[in-house]
Amino acid sequence: AVSTVSESLPDEIVSVLDPAQLVEDESFRKEVEDIFDRATLDLKATLNDIRKDQDEFVKASAEQSLLKTEARLKEENARLEAAESNMSVILDRVNKEAQEVEKAVQELREVQEQLGDSDPLLRLANGGIIRQAALASTLLFSVRALLETVAMVGPDGSSHATAALIQGAIALVSAAYFFFA
């Protein structure tokens, strides 16, 4: 600072003053203060420029990040919309097929009501295992009773007669249950 001030002062003043006198000299101090004030102002201006550059960089970086995020969100929204569209198509198809199944079940019930108990095969299918067992026992014991009746012609016919009678009675009871229950 002393050399800068001494360059701006005339040579005769610089040679006359020694450094201790320079510190006490009011005009010299004023000159030094002015130099420091200008340097402080330059430093502040440079710091302001650096801050502006940093703010611009942060702003540009934030904008770039925001653009990338928006692009990802748009892509995710497009995929979500496509999935929702596919789901709505699937749900429509399921609802349509469910309605068709309900319609078919209703038609089947109507046909069953129209047939009622007149169809013996339908009665057999709807009667459950007990009705089916009654039909099977009717057929089995009827055939056995018929075979025992034929066997009565041969030797020891009386023993076959008792078996034919018992099996015929069981066949009649089973037939009655099948047709009337």
C-alpha positions in Angstrom: 0.0 0.0 0.0 2.9 2.3 0.8 4.5 1.7 -2.6 1.2 2.4 -4.4 0.7 5.6 -2.5 4.3 6.6 -3.0 3.9 6.1 -6.8 1.0 8.5 -6.9 2.8 11.2 -4.8 5.5 13.4 -6.2 9.1 12.2 -5.7 10.1 15.1 -3.5 7.4 14.3 -1.0 8.2 10.6 -0.9 11.9 11.2 -0.3 11.2 13.7 2.5 8.8 11.5 4.4 9.9 8.4 6.2 7.5 5.5 6.9 6.7 6.6 10.5 5.8 10.0 9.2 3.7 8.5 6.5 1.4 6.8 9.0 0.9 10.1 10.8 0.3 12.1 7.6 -3.5 12.7 7.2 -3.5 12.9 3.4 -1.4 9.7 3.1 -3.8 7.9 5.4 -6.8 9.2 3.4 -5.1 7.9 0.2 -4.5 4.5 1.8 -8.1 4.3 3.0 -9.4 5.2 -0.4 -7.3 2.4 -1.9 -8.7 -0.1 0.6 -12.2 1.2 0.1 -11.9 0.7 -3.7 -10.4 -2.8 -3.2 -13.3 -3.6 -0.8 -15.8 -2.5 -3.4 -14.1 -4.5 -6.1 -14.1 -7.5 -3.8 -17.8 -7.1 -3.0 -18.6 -6.8 -6.7 -16.6 -9.9 -7.4 -18.4 -11.8 -4.6 -21.8 -10.6 -5.9 -20.8 -11.9 -9.4 -19.8 -15.3 -7.9 -23.1 -15.4 -6.0 -25.1 -14.6 -9.2 -23.2 -17.3 -11.1 -23.9 -19.8 -8.3 -27.6 -18.8 -8.2 -27.8 -19.2 -12.0 -26.1 -22.6 -11.8 -28.4 -23.8 -9.0 -31.5 -22.4 -10.9 -30.4 -24.1 -14.1 -29.7 -27.4 -12.3 -33.1 -27.2 -10.5 -34.8 -26.6 -13.8 -33.1 -29.5 -15.5 -33.9 -31.7 -12.6 -37.5 -30.5 -12.7 -37.7 -31.2 -16.4 -36.4 -34.8 -15.9 -38.9 -35.4 -13.1 -41.7 -34.1 -15.2 -40.7 -36.4 -18.0 -40.6 -39.4 -15.7 -44.0 -38.4 -14.2 -45.5 -38.1 -17.7 -44.1 -41.5 -18.6 -45.5 -43.0 -15.4 -48.9 -41.4 -16.0 -49.0 -42.8 -19.5 -48.2 -46.3 -18.3 -50.8 -45.9 -15.5 -53.5 -44.8 -18.0 -52.6 -47.7 -20.3 -53.0 -50.1 -17.4 -56.3 -48.6 -16.3 -57.5 -48.8 -19.9 -56.6 -52.5 -20.0 -58.2 -53.1 -16.6 -61.4 -51.5 -17.7 -61.5 -53.7 -20.9 -60.9 -56.8 -18.8 -63.6 -55.7 -16.2 -66.1 -55.1 -19.0 -65.4 -58.5 -20.5 -65.7 -60.2 -17.1 -69.0 -58.4 -16.4 -70.3 -59.3 -19.8 -69.4 -63.0 -19.3 -70.8 -63.0 -15.8 -74.1 -61.7 -17.2 -74.1 -64.4 -19.8 -73.5 -67.1 -17.1 -76.3 -65.7 -15.0 -78.6 -65.7 -18.0 -77.7 -69.4 -18.8 -78.3 -70.4 -15.1 -81.7 -68.6 -15.2 -82.6 -70.4 -18.5 -81.5 -73.7 -16.9 -83.7 -73.1 -13.9 -86.6 -72.3 -16.2 -86.2 -75.5 -18.1 -85.9 -77.5 -14.8 -89.2 -75.9 -13.6 -90.9 -76.7 -16.9 -89.8 -80.3 -16.7 -90.6 -80.6 -13.1 -90.8 -84.2 -11.7 -92.0 -85.7 -15.0 -88.6 -86.8 -16.3 -87.4 -89.8 -14.3 -83.7 -89.2 -15.2 -84.0 -85.7 -14.0 -85.6 -86.9 -10.8 -82.7 -89.5 -10.5 -80.0 -86.8 -11.0 -81.7 -84.3 -8.6 -82.7 -87.0 -6.0 -79.2 -87.4 -4.6 -77.3 -90.5 -3.5 -80.3 -92.0 -1.6 -82.6 -91.9 -4.6 -79.8 -93.4 -6.8 -79.2 -96.2 -4.2 -83.0 -96.9 -4.2 -83.0 -97.3 -8.0 -79.9 -99.6 -7.9 -81.3 -101.8 -5.1 -84.7 -102.0 -7.0 -82.9 -103.2 -10.1 -80.5 -105.6 -8.3 -83.2 -107.2 -6.1 -85.6 -107.5 -9.0 -83.1 -109.4 -11.1 -82.2 -111.6 -8.1 -85.8 -112.3 -7.4 -86.4 -113.2 -11.0 -83.3 -115.6 -11.0 -84.5 -117.2 -7.7 -87.9 -117.7 -9.3 -86.4 -119.5 -12.2 -84.2 -121.5 -9.9 -87.5 -122.8 -8.1 -88.0 -125.2 -11.1 -84.9 -127.2 -10.2 -84.2 -129.3 -7.1 -84.9 -127.8 -3.6 -87.3 -125.2 -5.1 -88.8 -124.3 -1.8 -85.6 -122.8 -0.5 -85.4 -120.7 -3.6 -89.0 -119.6 -3.2 -88.3 -118.0 0.2 -85.3 -116.1 -1.2 -87.3 -115.0 -4.3 -90.1 -113.7 -2.1 -87.8 -111.7 0.3 -85.8 -110.2 -2.6 -89.0 -109.3 -4.5 -90.3 -107.6 -1.4 -87.1 -105.6 -1.0 -87.3 -104.6 -4.7 -90.8 -103.4 -4.2 -90.0 -101.3 -1.2 -87.0 -99.7 -3.0 -89.1 -99.0 -6.1 -91.8 -97.4 -3.9 -89.2 -95.1 -2.3 -87.7 -94.2 -5.6 -91.0 -93.3 -7.3 -92.9 -91.7 -4.3 -90.3 -90.1 -2.2 
